[in-house]
Amino acid sequence: QVQVVESGGGLVQPGGSLRLSCAASGSIFSINVMGWYRQAPGKQRELVAAITSGGSTNYSDSVKGRFTISRDNAKNTVYLQMNSLKPEDTAVYYCNADLMRYYSGRYYSYWGQGTQVTVSS
């Protein structure tokens, strides 16, 4: 059994900051890529940032320079530090973990339930 759970969302004013966290737990053998996606009303879900087990990162152009993704491999946890938030950052943020369960022999993508981030005055 694998569970991926996000936390840290909320309401923040433009220019403010939030820190999201996502922990994967259960019968996990290994986690490769972990990432954050977001989906605003009426829009397609999009990649925000991703990070490999070795620490390589990739960001959407819309958040580059404002958001920072990091991870703690020992805790199977990924973080998203969001600074200089804009109203257009408002969305449900989803965590994704590309992980291998014990004895499975391959990686699958697992999704969290999502956490709401609202940027508004």
Backbone bond lengths (Angstrom), bond angles and torsions (degrees), N, CA, C in turn:
res aa  C-N    CA-C-N  psi(-1)  N-CA   C-N-CA  omega(-1)  CA-C   N-CA-C  phi
1 Q - - - 1.459 - - 1.525 109.48 -
2 V 1.330 115.64 131.82 1.450 122.62 -179.86 1.517 109.19 -123.84
3 Q 1.320 115.05 138.24 1.444 121.16 177.47 1.520 109.50 -131.60
4 V 1.320 116.01 136.38 1.453 122.68 177.31 1.517 107.11 -123.81
5 V 1.324 116.88 120.02 1.456 121.23 -171.90 1.517 110.89 -130.45
6 E 1.335 116.03 124.94 1.456 122.26 176.22 1.526 110.72 -95.06
7 S 1.320 115.07 156.51 1.447 121.15 173.70 1.520 108.93 -156.03
8 G 1.318 115.97 164.39 1.451 121.07 174.58 1.508 116.09 107.16
9 G 1.309 117.70 -4.22 1.445 120.15 178.70 1.511 111.92 -70.75
10 G 1.320 115.52 169.15 1.446 120.28 179.43 1.505 111.91 164.93
11 L 1.314 114.40 -166.46 1.456 122.58 179.51 1.518 109.74 -100.75
12 V 1.319 115.85 131.92 1.453 121.07 -179.69 1.527 109.25 -143.75
13 Q 1.320 116.04 150.52 1.453 120.61 178.09 1.519 111.32 -78.67
14 P 1.325 117.10 154.28 1.467 118.92 174.28 1.521 111.28 -52.83
15 G 1.316 114.95 137.18 1.448 120.69 -176.43 1.510 114.18 89.44
16 G 1.307 116.81 -9.94 1.450 121.42 -179.28 1.509 112.86 -82.97
17 S 1.324 114.35 -174.28 1.454 121.11 -175.92 1.517 111.46 -133.31
18 L 1.310 114.99 151.83 1.449 123.47 171.69 1.517 108.63 -142.31
19 R 1.306 115.38 152.60 1.451 121.04 175.73 1.523 109.01 -124.72
20 L 1.307 115.75 116.03 1.446 121.84 178.12 1.522 109.89 -95.27
21 S 1.302 115.47 148.14 1.448 120.44 174.38 1.515 109.72 -132.06
22 C 1.307 115.28 154.93 1.454 121.76 180.00 1.512 108.23 -146.34
23 A 1.316 115.83 123.76 1.454 121.51 -179.66 1.520 110.34 -116.40
24 A 1.299 115.56 129.60 1.452 121.90 173.46 1.521 108.71 -99.76
25 S 1.311 116.54 134.35 1.453 120.45 -177.96 1.518 110.57 -140.89
26 G 1.314 115.21 163.57 1.447 121.10 179.41 1.512 112.02 117.35
27 S 1.309 115.60 -155.33 1.460 121.68 -176.39 1.528 110.74 -81.82
28 I 1.308 115.06 70.56 1.459 122.42 -175.55 1.513 110.19 -104.13
29 F 1.304 115.50 127.64 1.453 120.84 176.30 1.523 111.31 -90.65
30 S 1.317 115.79 -42.75 1.454 119.92 -176.25 1.526 109.80 -158.16
31 I 1.319 115.93 148.03 1.453 121.93 174.42 1.517 109.00 -123.26
32 N 1.309 115.80 125.97 1.453 120.49 178.14 1.532 109.48 -90.08
33 V 1.313 116.45 -93.87 1.455 120.64 -178.70 1.521 110.50 -89.93
34 M 1.313 115.93 138.93 1.451 122.57 168.30 1.523 107.47 -123.03
35 G 1.304 115.54 144.34 1.449 118.02 -176.86 1.508 113.44 -152.14
36 W 1.321 113.38 168.54 1.448 121.91 176.47 1.521 109.26 -118.74
37 Y 1.312 115.30 133.01 1.445 123.35 174.02 1.517 108.56 -121.36
38 R 1.300 116.04 161.74 1.451 119.27 175.55 1.514 110.38 -142.02
39 Q 1.307 114.86 154.16 1.446 121.45 178.99 1.520 109.60 -140.36
40 A 1.312 115.09 116.17 1.448 121.84 175.99 1.526 109.08 -92.21
41 P 1.329 117.43 158.06 1.468 120.04 179.22 1.522 112.07 -54.86
42 G 1.314 116.03 129.73 1.449 121.36 178.54 1.509 115.19 77.39
43 K 1.317 117.47 4.93 1.451 120.68 -178.45 1.520 111.51 -119.64
44 Q 1.306 114.43 160.12 1.450 121.56 175.98 1.527 110.34 -74.59
45 R 1.316 115.91 148.75 1.450 119.79 174.74 1.530 109.17 -66.17
46 E 1.317 115.82 134.45 1.452 120.44 -176.37 1.520 111.25 -129.72
47 L 1.303 114.60 151.73 1.457 120.72 175.88 1.522 109.71 -72.18
48 V 1.315 115.94 132.55 1.456 122.11 175.41 1.522 110.30 -99.16
49 A 1.308 115.81 -53.12 1.460 121.20 -178.93 1.512 109.35 -160.17
50 A 1.310 115.91 152.98 1.455 121.53 178.12 1.513 109.34 -142.80
51 I 1.320 115.05 155.15 1.455 120.39 -179.41 1.519 109.02 -145.17
52 T 1.313 116.22 136.16 1.451 121.49 178.63 1.523 110.07 -85.83
53 S 1.317 115.21 170.07 1.458 119.89 177.82 1.518 111.88 -62.11
54 G 1.322 116.76 -26.29 1.449 121.13 178.28 1.511 114.76 -86.39
55 G 1.328 117.02 -4.65 1.449 120.57 175.89 1.516 116.15 100.63
56 S 1.321 118.08 1.64 1.458 120.01 176.13 1.518 109.68 -71.25
57 T 1.316 116.49 138.66 1.462 121.13 -174.98 1.511 111.86 -122.46
58 N 1.317 114.12 157.78 1.449 122.11 175.36 1.516 108.00 -145.50
59 Y 1.333 116.37 136.48 1.454 121.75 -176.67 1.511 111.53 -127.10
60 S 1.306 114.75 148.28 1.450 120.52 166.73 1.522 109.32 -64.32
61 D 1.313 116.61 143.92 1.457 120.22 178.95 1.529 112.29 -58.10
62 S 1.302 116.65 -30.32 1.453 120.42 -176.36 1.525 113.52 -71.20
63 V 1.328 117.37 -18.30 1.460 120.34 -178.44 1.516 112.91 -117.60
64 K 1.306 116.96 -5.96 1.453 121.22 -177.82 1.525 110.52 -58.84
65 G 1.308 115.51 131.07 1.451 121.22 -178.23 1.507 114.24 90.54
66 R 1.321 117.10 -13.61 1.464 121.28 179.76 1.527 112.69 -113.65
67 F 1.316 115.92 -35.09 1.462 120.88 -178.03 1.524 109.91 -107.25
68 T 1.310 115.50 149.78 1.449 121.58 176.45 1.520 109.66 -133.50
69 I 1.310 115.97 125.87 1.454 120.75 176.78 1.522 109.16 -101.37
70 S 1.309 116.19 141.88 1.452 121.62 177.80 1.516 108.66 -148.93
71 R 1.318 116.38 169.63 1.460 119.03 179.84 1.516 111.15 -150.39
72 D 1.303 113.85 156.29 1.449 123.06 174.21 1.519 105.85 -119.02
73 N 1.306 116.45 101.41 1.458 120.63 -175.45 1.524 112.56 -63.58
74 A 1.314 116.58 -33.87 1.457 120.13 -179.68 1.517 111.96 -65.53
75 K 1.323 116.64 -27.03 1.456 121.71 -178.85 1.523 112.99 -104.53
76 N 1.326 116.97 2.10 1.465 121.36 -176.00 1.520 111.60 51.04
77 T 1.307 114.74 44.14 1.454 121.28 -173.93 1.522 110.84 -126.73
78 V 1.318 115.56 139.10 1.450 122.31 175.59 1.524 108.77 -121.13
79 Y 1.328 115.71 146.79 1.448 121.76 -177.54 1.520 110.04 -124.48
80 L 1.301 115.04 154.40 1.451 121.16 172.66 1.521 108.30 -133.96
81 Q 1.312 115.49 107.41 1.454 121.12 175.30 1.520 108.07 -87.68
82 M 1.313 116.43 119.41 1.451 122.14 -176.37 1.523 109.19 -113.90
83 N 1.311 115.74 114.84 1.458 122.39 178.62 1.521 110.30 -115.67
84 S 1.317 114.91 164.11 1.466 121.36 178.57 1.522 111.35 49.12
85 L 1.302 115.65 48.46 1.458 120.64 -174.84 1.521 111.92 -66.06
86 K 1.312 114.48 144.08 1.451 123.35 -179.55 1.524 109.69 -118.94
87 P 1.324 117.36 156.27 1.466 119.04 177.15 1.520 113.28 -54.92
88 E 1.313 117.56 -33.58 1.453 120.46 179.73 1.525 113.61 -70.65
89 D 1.323 117.17 -7.24 1.457 120.87 173.18 1.522 111.82 -80.72
90 T 1.307 117.17 -8.97 1.456 121.00 -179.85 1.519 110.62 -60.73
91 A 1.314 116.11 124.75 1.456 121.80 -177.34 1.521 109.08 -177.90
92 V 1.311 114.98 170.44 1.452 120.46 166.01 1.523 107.02 -87.37
93 Y 1.303 115.99 126.37 1.454 121.69 -178.58 1.520 109.72 -101.13
94 Y 1.315 115.18 128.46 1.451 122.26 -177.22 1.518 110.76 -115.75
95 C 1.294 115.15 137.99 1.451 121.61 174.54 1.518 109.63 -93.17
96 N 1.299 115.63 140.57 1.453 121.91 175.51 1.521 109.92 -128.00
97 A 1.311 115.63 135.47 1.457 121.24 177.60 1.513 109.53 -127.10
98 D 1.304 115.75 124.64 1.455 122.37 176.57 1.523 106.40 -94.06
99 L 1.322 116.86 99.00 1.452 119.94 -169.44 1.518 113.46 -132.33
100 M 1.317 114.23 160.60 1.446 122.17 177.19 1.520 109.48 -112.09
101 R 1.306 116.91 124.60 1.458 121.75 174.21 1.520 110.02 -80.44
102 Y 1.319 115.43 157.94 1.457 119.82 176.53 1.524 110.96 -54.81
103 Y 1.311 115.08 131.60 1.466 123.75 174.84 1.527 114.65 71.95
104 S 1.302 118.09 0.25 1.457 119.68 -178.17 1.523 112.34 -78.55
105 G 1.307 116.73 -35.40 1.450 121.48 177.91 1.513 116.12 78.23
106 R 1.328 117.43 4.47 1.453 119.96 179.35 1.519 110.83 -154.45
107 Y 1.318 114.41 163.22 1.456 120.94 -179.17 1.524 111.37 -93.23
108 Y 1.325 114.59 142.65 1.456 122.98 173.18 1.518 108.56 -131.52
109 S 1.313 115.05 157.23 1.454 120.62 175.94 1.523 110.55 -91.93
110 Y 1.329 115.48 132.16 1.451 122.51 176.90 1.514 109.44 -121.75
111 W 1.322 115.48 141.18 1.458 121.74 -175.37 1.509 112.05 -116.38
112 G 1.307 115.48 143.20 1.442 121.08 170.97 1.509 111.02 -81.09
113 Q 1.317 115.64 177.31 1.459 120.87 -175.74 1.521 112.91 -82.12
114 G 1.309 117.38 -14.83 1.445 122.33 -179.72 1.514 112.54 97.14
115 T 1.318 115.26 149.61 1.456 121.57 175.00 1.524 108.64 -135.84
116 Q 1.318 115.91 135.49 1.459 121.11 -174.69 1.517 110.95 -80.55
117 V 1.321 115.29 130.99 1.456 122.51 172.13 1.521 107.59 -119.53
118 T 1.311 115.92 122.02 1.456 121.38 179.60 1.518 109.15 -122.67
119 V 1.320 116.35 123.90 1.459 122.48 179.34 1.520 107.42 -112.51
120 S 1.302 115.82 109.93 1.456 120.48 -174.39 1.515 110.38 -158.80
121 S 1.337 115.07 150.42 1.452 120.87 174.15 1.517 111.54 -83.21
